[in-house]
Amino acid sequence: MSASQSPGLAYPVRGLNMLAATGGASLGSAKDAMLDNLFRRLTAQPVRGTALFSAATDEARRPHWFRDGRVPDTIDGRFAMLSTVIALILVRLEREGEAGNEVSVALTERFIAVMESEHRELGLSDPTLGKTVRKLVGSLARRTALWRTAIASADWREPTRESVYRSEPADDAAKHTSAALKALWLRLERTGPSALAEGKIE
């Protein structure tokens, strides 16, 4: 399974289609709810990882990904962008040793909390909820492993295709997205772990 495949979001063959789990009659409303909520800050109270998660969602929701990069503005497309951005942040934090590890754990915890909360809103409960969230975390882990190796590559188009797109993108779209991800990576490299923890990206 490629990193761009988001189990729990669009692969009913594996029994993890979260929309199907809500029942056919509520499919439209469930989809609308997920699209509305995927990038929403879930609480008004500051918790570990909230600032950096908010910064990641701000990056992932920038219109150019969906307009110039032609990432589908769907549940899957939004999740692919969010998890790709978070994966790059996690790879960046790995370079900071213990200081980065603390921030990385907080961000991952927040990602899990958001995925769990949103799926609960869609009507999932244990044990289905736990299995679905684990699959989504696994999808993030695969992207992180992909980018851990890919950032050293001269050409980011192939890892971009695998991380972001479900099907082969148009060349100009892939070129835009890969260049934009590389630009994001360069900004992350200029940002220290303390600033990242506060949700600041250069």
C-alpha positions in Angstrom: 0.0 0.0 0.0 1.5 3.4 -0.9 1.7 6.2 1.6 -1.0 8.1 -0.2 -3.5 5.5 0.5 -5.4 6.5 3.6 -6.9 3.4 5.3 -10.1 4.4 7.0 -10.7 7.1 4.5 -11.3 5.6 1.1 -10.6 1.9 1.0 -13.8 0.0 1.7 -12.2 -3.2 0.4 -10.3 -3.3 3.7 -13.5 -2.6 5.7 -12.2 0.7 6.9 -14.2 3.3 5.0 -15.3 5.6 7.8 -18.1 7.1 5.7 -19.6 3.7 5.0 -19.5 3.0 8.7 -21.9 5.8 9.3 -24.6 4.2 7.2 -25.8 5.0 3.7 -28.6 7.3 4.7 -26.1 9.7 6.4 -23.3 9.5 3.9 -23.7 13.0 2.6 -24.0 14.6 6.0 -21.1 12.6 7.3 -18.9 13.6 4.4 -19.9 17.3 4.9 -19.1 17.1 8.6 -15.7 15.5 8.0 -14.8 18.1 5.3 -15.9 20.9 7.7 -14.0 19.5 10.7 -10.8 18.0 9.3 -8.8 21.3 9.7 -10.7 22.6 12.7 -9.0 23.3 16.0 -11.0 21.0 18.3 -10.7 22.8 21.6 -10.2 26.3 22.9 -7.9 25.0 25.7 -4.2 24.7 25.0 -2.9 21.1 25.2 0.3 19.5 24.2 1.0 19.7 20.5 -2.0 22.0 19.8 0.1 25.0 18.5 2.2 22.9 16.2 -0.8 20.9 15.0 -2.6 24.1 14.2 0.5 25.3 12.2 0.5 22.0 10.3 -3.2 22.3 9.4 -2.7 25.9 8.3 0.1 24.7 5.9 -2.0 21.8 4.7 -5.0 23.8 3.9 -3.3 26.5 1.8 -5.3 26.9 -1.4 -2.4 26.3 -3.8 -2.2 22.6 -2.9 -5.7 22.1 -4.3 -5.6 24.7 -7.0 -2.1 24.5 -8.6 -1.2 21.1 -7.2 -4.6 19.7 -8.0 -4.7 17.7 -4.8 -8.4 16.6 -4.6 -10.3 18.8 -2.2 -11.9 15.7 -0.6 -11.5 13.9 2.7 -8.7 11.8 1.3 -7.0 14.7 -0.3 -7.1 16.8 2.8 -5.9 13.9 4.9 -3.0 13.2 2.5 -1.9 16.9 2.7 -2.2 17.0 6.5 -0.3 13.8 7.1 2.4 14.7 4.5 3.0 18.1 6.2 3.1 16.4 9.7 5.5 13.7 8.3 7.9 16.4 7.2 7.7 18.1 10.6 8.4 14.8 12.4 11.4 14.1 10.2 12.7 17.6 10.9 12.2 17.0 14.7 14.2 13.8 14.5 17.3 15.8 13.8 17.0 17.6 17.2 17.6 14.6 19.5 15.8 14.7 22.8 14.5 18.2 22.4 12.9 17.3 19.1 11.6 14.0 20.5 9.5 15.7 23.1 7.9 18.0 20.5 7.4 15.1 18.1 5.6 13.0 20.8 3.3 16.0 21.6 2.4 16.5 17.9 1.7 12.8 17.4 -0.5 12.7 20.4 -2.4 15.6 19.1 -2.8 14.0 15.7 -4.2 10.9 17.4 -6.6 12.9 19.6 -7.9 14.8 16.5 -8.5 11.7 14.5 -10.2 10.0 17.4 -12.4 13.0 18.2 -13.5 13.4 14.6 -14.3 9.8 14.1 -16.4 9.8 17.3 -18.4 12.7 15.8 -19.0 10.5 12.8 -20.5 7.8 15.1 -17.6 5.3 15.4 -17.0 3.7 18.8 -14.7 1.0 20.2 -13.4 -1.3 19.0 -13.9 0.0 15.5 -12.7 3.5 16.5 -9.5 2.1 17.9 -8.8 0.1 14.8 -9.5 3.0 12.4 -7.3 5.4 14.3 -4.4 2.9 14.4 -4.7 2.6 10.6 -4.5 6.4 10.2 -1.5 6.5 12.5 0.1 3.8 10.4 -0.6 5.9 7.3 1.3 8.8 9.0 4.1 6.5 10.0 4.5 5.3 6.4 4.7 8.8 5.1 7.3 9.7 7.8 9.4 6.7 6.7 9.1 7.8 3.1 10.2 11.3 3.7 13.0 10.3 6.0 14.7 8.8 2.9 13.2 11.1 0.3 14.5 14.5 1.6 18.0 13.6 0.4 16.8 13.1 -3.1 17.3 15.6 -5.9 13.9 14.9 -7.4 10.9 15.0 -5.1 8.3 14.2 -7.6 8.1 10.4 -7.0 7.9 10.7 -3.2 5.4 13.5 -3.6 3.2 11.3 -5.9 3.3 8.5 -3.3 2.6 10.7 -0.3 0.0 13.0 -1.8 -1.8 11.5 -4.8 -3.9 8.4 -5.1 -3.4 8.3 -8.9 -0.8 9.6 -11.3 -1.0 13.5 -11.2 -0.5 15.7 -14.2 3.2 16.7 -14.6 2.6 20.4 -13.8 0.6 19.6 -10.7 3.2 17.1 -9.4 6.0 19.7 -10.2 4.1 22.4 -8.2 3.4 20.2 -5.2 7.0 18.8 -5.0 8.5 22.2 -5.3 6.1 23.5 -2.6 6.9 20.6 -0.3 10.6 21.2 -0.8 10.1 24.9 0.0 8.3 23.9 3.2 11.1 21.6 4.2 13.6 24.4 3.8 11.5 26.6 6.1 11.4 23.7 8.6 15.2 23.4 8.5 15.4 27.1 9.4 13.1 26.6 12.4 14.3 25.4 15.7 12.4 22.9 18.0 11.3 25.6 20.5 9.8 27.7 17.7 8.1 24.6 16.2 6.7 23.7 19.6 5.0 27.2 19.7 3.6 26.6 16.2 6.0 28.9 14.4 7.4 27.9 11.0 9.9 30.3 9.4 
